[in-house]
Amino acid sequence: MVRPLAGLVLVAGWLLAGCGAQAAAPPPASPTPAAKTGLAALAPCDLLSSVDRSSAGLTSLGEDKTIGTARACDWTESGMFGLTVTLDDTAAVDDLKVDGGTPLMVGRHQATKVPGDGACAVLLPAGAKASVQVDVTNASFRDTNLACRRATTVAQLVEPKLP
């Protein structure tokens, strides 16, 4: 009587081993998208924390927008000024047509400051073919120096986060 039981156990073991060998291999892992790097890894509205916004005189959250093909964030302080930070993955500062710009060091980046009528832009290089543009326009279109101080403050807050 012992023999049939031993044979049954042996057959069951072979069946179990055979089932394991027949198990389908897991499907190949789907390729993961390449991680974004450089300027492409940044979100314009995330460049200013709540503390940064306070330092820049902003009381509201920014709104995502697109300017041409560039990603941007727009903040508006009603009756006071507007601020736009634009991340351009296709144009270096040298590619931008700038009249009347002056060199300005912002952190480790050689920037260009471009004053206008109650407005000011600070342009920062962000790679071989990329730039960040910080634009401030006063609601009154007056006091260019104030607009440039604001733009420079924001550029200094954004600069450490750039590639």
Secondary structure, DSSP 8 states (H G I E B T S, - for coil): -HHHHHHHHHHHHHHHHHHHHHS--------------GGGG--GGGSS-HHHHHHTT--S--EEEEETTEEEEEEEETTTEEEEEEEESS--GGGS--SS-EEEEETTEEEEEEEETTEEEEEEE-STT-EEEEEEEETTS--HHHHHHHHHHHHHHHGGG--
